[in-house]
Structure formats: structure tokens, C-alpha cells
Amino acid sequence: MERPDFTPEQLAELHTKKLTLELDLDEKQQAKVFDLELKAVKDREAHKTGMGPKEEMTDEEKFEKRSAMLDAQIEYKSTMRSILNKDQFEKWEKTHKARGKKRQQEGRRGKKHEKRQ
């Protein structure tokens, strides 16, 4: 199944709505989260188009790409901490980590499945 080709604004709005339901965000928080999400989506898109295939990248380019991605994650988390109250941030962090573990496990299964074919 193909992913829909949403605009950055649509993706930011959808993610903001998910977080609003999950964390009970007020209107001010929603506006700040939307701005943060929009920036994150645009950064990810720029990052995807900015480099060629992994196989063609040098080790230094791979390092720079990974480092930039981690810097963006640190900035995102710091901004979320400033937007959310303590309880919301703890809940967000808990679910954020759980999603990461789930994606990691799915990725591993996918790679194993590819090898068997």
C-alpha cells in the first residue's frame, strides 16, 4: 500500500492532532507543536533530497548526515519539553520511546523477511 503524498502542512496538522488527542494539548500548545512539526517535516524532506543513495556516500558524509539527524532530534525534544507541561512531557517521552522500539523491531523483521525470499 502506497503512502499518501501529503504536503508538509498536512503532515504537521495530522501529527499535531494526534498529539492533541494523546496529550490533551491546549490551543497555545497546539499552535507551537504545529510550528515545530512543520519545521521538522520540512527538515526531513530537505535531508532526504540533500544526499544521494547511501552506497554512494563517503564515511564522512554518512557521519555528517547521522550527526545532523541527531542534532535535529535533540532540538525537537528540547522544544517539546518547553511546550509541554511535566506530565505531558513524561507521557510523550514514554510513548515516543515505545514507538521507536516498535519501529526498530519491525525493521529487523523486515530485513530478516527480505533475506528469506
C-alpha positions as CSV (number, residue, x, y, z in Angstrom):
1,M,0.0,0.0,0.0
2,E,1.4,3.4,-1.0
3,R,1.7,6.3,1.5
4,P,-0.4,9.3,0.5
5,D,1.7,12.2,-0.8
6,F,0.7,14.8,1.9
7,T,2.1,18.4,1.9
8,P,4.3,19.3,4.9
9,E,1.5,21.4,6.3
10,Q,-0.9,18.4,6.1
11,L,1.6,16.1,7.8
12,A,2.2,18.7,10.6
13,E,-1.5,19.2,11.1
14,L,-2.2,15.4,11.3
15,H,0.7,14.9,13.8
16,T,-0.5,17.9,15.9
17,K,-4.0,16.5,16.1
18,K,-2.6,13.1,17.2
19,L,-0.6,14.7,19.9
20,T,-3.6,16.9,20.9
21,L,-5.7,13.7,21.4
22,E,-2.8,11.9,23.2
23,L,-1.7,14.7,25.5
24,D,-4.7,16.9,25.7
25,L,-3.0,20.0,24.3
26,D,-4.5,23.4,24.7
27,E,-4.7,25.9,21.8
28,K,-1.4,27.6,22.5
29,Q,0.4,24.3,22.7
30,Q,-1.3,23.1,19.5
31,A,0.0,26.2,17.7
32,K,3.5,25.7,19.0
33,V,3.5,22.0,18.2
34,F,2.2,22.6,14.7
35,D,5.1,25.1,14.1
36,L,7.6,22.6,15.4
37,E,6.1,19.7,13.4
38,L,6.1,21.8,10.2
39,K,9.8,22.7,10.7
40,A,10.6,19.0,11.4
41,V,8.8,17.8,8.3
42,K,10.5,20.3,6.1
43,D,13.9,19.5,7.6
44,R,13.3,15.8,7.0
45,E,12.3,16.4,3.4
46,A,15.3,18.6,2.8
47,H,17.5,16.0,4.4
48,K,16.1,13.2,2.2
49,T,16.7,15.1,-1.0
50,G,20.1,16.6,0.1
51,M,22.1,13.4,-0.2
52,G,22.3,10.6,-2.7
53,P,22.0,6.9,-2.1
54,K,23.8,5.5,1.0
55,E,26.0,3.3,-1.2
56,E,27.4,6.4,-2.9
57,M,28.1,8.4,0.3
58,T,31.6,8.5,1.9
59,D,32.0,7.6,5.5
60,E,32.4,11.3,6.3
61,E,29.1,12.1,4.5
62,K,27.3,9.3,6.4
63,F,28.7,10.7,9.7
64,E,27.6,14.2,8.9
65,K,24.1,13.1,7.9
66,R,23.7,11.0,11.1
67,S,25.1,13.8,13.3
68,A,22.7,16.3,11.7
69,M,19.8,14.0,12.3
70,L,20.7,13.5,16.0
71,D,21.1,17.3,16.4
72,A,17.6,17.8,15.0
73,Q,16.2,15.1,17.4
74,I,17.9,16.9,20.4
75,E,16.4,20.2,19.3
76,Y,13.0,18.7,18.8
77,K,13.0,17.1,22.2
78,S,14.2,20.3,23.9
79,T,11.4,22.3,22.2
80,M,8.8,19.7,23.1
81,R,10.0,19.9,26.7
82,S,9.4,23.7,26.6
83,I,5.9,23.4,25.1
84,L,4.5,20.6,27.3
85,N,4.0,20.6,31.0
86,K,5.8,18.0,33.1
87,D,3.1,15.3,32.9
88,Q,2.5,15.8,29.2
89,F,6.2,15.6,28.5
90,E,6.6,12.4,30.5
91,K,3.7,10.8,28.7
92,W,5.0,12.0,25.3
93,E,8.5,10.6,26.1
94,K,7.1,7.3,27.2
95,T,5.0,6.8,24.0
96,H,7.8,8.2,21.8
97,K,10.2,5.6,23.1
98,A,7.7,2.8,22.7
99,R,7.1,3.8,19.1
100,G,10.8,3.8,18.4
101,K,11.2,0.3,19.8
102,K,8.3,-1.0,17.8
103,R,9.7,0.5,14.6
104,Q,13.1,-1.0,15.4
105,Q,11.6,-4.4,15.8
106,E,9.5,-4.1,12.6
107,G,12.6,-3.0,10.7
108,R,14.5,-6.1,12.0
109,R,11.7,-8.4,11.0
110,G,11.5,-6.8,7.6
111,K,15.2,-7.3,6.9
112,K,15.0,-11.0,8.0
113,H,12.0,-11.5,5.8
114,E,13.8,-10.0,2.8
115,K,16.7,-12.4,3.3
116,R,14.5,-15.4,3.1
117,Q,12.9,-14.5,-0.2
